[in-house]
Amino acid sequence: MAQHRAGEHRGAVRTAGRVRDLPRLETDRLILRKMRLEDAEAMFAYASDPEVTRYVIWATHRTIEDSRAFLELTVSSYASGEGLDWGIVYKGDEKFIGTCGFVSHSPEHARAEIGYVLSRRYWGRGLAPEAVRALIRFGFERMGLNRIEARCIAGNTVSARVMEKARMTYEGTLREREKIQGKLRDMKMYSILRREYLAARDL
């Protein structure tokens, strides 16, 4: 999965490239909401799983303190208006199961990049593409973006499929672009443009 860092739309206010009062987003099966400090235990359950962290750029959480530290940074980012990361809650059992957000945002270029991670227990159900599509909609309809992109390690076929299911287009492989977990990795780049999103929405 792509990485989360520290991504129905009522209440969002965009100011000078920031989103004040990050809104709750809802899909058929998911609720995307602000993360909370009390999410630490649920986050640690998947962020400590080597299978989940196999392809991400951040280190596997070794203790629950790692999860708490991440959540503290995220919560403070909401207060400053910089936070663009949502926690993913599965409606079926009301569990916190991952995160999805904009890991970078360039207002001057009307561009942002999506990252996401999901608990292994919930893989294979189409939930990650559902979350990504919600962020794409938010980015184009509420943030005024023209381009939304996402990347994954070249060997991460599952994450690549998530982007394809979200109607993102494969643009190419960036060779040895990032050093991840001590090794230079090739990265696959995907994107969707505003005009493509609007065309698909009108079908």
ChimeraX attribute file (.defattr): number of C-alpha atoms within 10 A of each C-alpha:
attribute: neighborCount
match mode: 1-to-1
recipient: residues
	/A:1	25
	/A:2	24
	/A:3	21
	/A:4	21
	/A:5	21
	/A:6	16
	/A:7	30
	/A:8	10
	/A:9	15
	/A:10	10
	/A:11	12
	/A:12	16
	/A:13	15
	/A:14	15
	/A:15	10
	/A:16	7
	/A:17	16
	/A:18	18
	/A:19	20
	/A:20	18
	/A:21	15
	/A:22	24
	/A:23	19
	/A:24	16
	/A:25	19
	/A:26	18
	/A:27	15
	/A:28	9
	/A:29	13
	/A:30	22
	/A:31	21
	/A:32	25
	/A:33	20
	/A:34	21
	/A:35	22
	/A:36	14
	/A:37	15
	/A:38	10
	/A:39	17
	/A:40	21
	/A:41	16
	/A:42	16
	/A:43	25
	/A:44	20
	/A:45	16
	/A:46	21
	/A:47	27
	/A:48	18
	/A:49	15
	/A:50	12
	/A:51	12
	/A:52	18
	/A:53	21
	/A:54	16
	/A:55	21
	/A:56	20
	/A:57	19
	/A:58	14
	/A:59	14
	/A:60	20
	/A:61	19
	/A:62	12
	/A:63	12
	/A:64	16
	/A:65	13
	/A:66	18
	/A:67	22
	/A:68	19
	/A:69	13
	/A:70	16
	/A:71	20
	/A:72	16
	/A:73	14
	/A:74	22
	/A:75	17
	/A:76	13
	/A:77	15
	/A:78	18
	/A:79	12
	/A:80	11
	/A:81	16
	/A:82	17
	/A:83	25
	/A:84	25
	/A:85	28
	/A:86	27
	/A:87	23
	/A:88	30
	/A:89	20
	/A:90	18
	/A:91	14
	/A:92	8
	/A:93	7
	/A:94	11
	/A:95	14
	/A:96	23
	/A:97	21
	/A:98	26
	/A:99	26
	/A:100	27
	/A:101	26
	/A:102	24
	/A:103	20
	/A:104	16
	/A:105	18
	/A:106	11
	/A:107	15
	/A:108	9
	/A:109	10
	/A:110	17
	/A:111	19
	/A:112	23
	/A:113	20
	/A:114	26
	/A:115	24
	/A:116	28
	/A:117	24
	/A:118	23
	/A:119	21
	/A:120	15
	/A:121	10
	/A:122	13
	/A:123	12
	/A:124	9
	/A:125	9
	/A:126	12
	/A:127	19
	/A:128	27
	/A:129	19
	/A:130	18
	/A:131	26
	/A:132	23
	/A:133	19
	/A:134	22
	/A:135	25
	/A:136	29
	/A:137	17
	/A:138	19
	/A:139	23
	/A:140	20
	/A:141	14
	/A:142	16
	/A:143	21
	/A:144	15
	/A:145	22
	/A:146	18
	/A:147	20
	/A:148	22
	/A:149	22
	/A:150	27
	/A:151	24
	/A:152	25
	/A:153	26
	/A:154	18
	/A:155	13
	/A:156	17
	/A:157	12
	/A:158	13
	/A:159	23
	/A:160	22
	/A:161	15
	/A:162	22
	/A:163	27
	/A:164	15
	/A:165	16
	/A:166	18
	/A:167	19
	/A:168	23
	/A:169	17
	/A:170	17
	/A:171	12
	/A:172	10
	/A:173	16
	/A:174	15
	/A:175	12
	/A:176	14
	/A:177	13
	/A:178	15
	/A:179	11
	/A:180	17
	/A:181	14
	/A:182	8
	/A:183	9
	/A:184	13
	/A:185	19
	/A:186	19
	/A:187	20
	/A:188	22
	/A:189	20
	/A:190	21
	/A:191	20
	/A:192	20
	/A:193	17
	/A:194	19
	/A:195	12
	/A:196	14
	/A:197	18
	/A:198	13
	/A:199	9
	/A:200	10
	/A:201	9
	/A:202	6
	/A:203	5
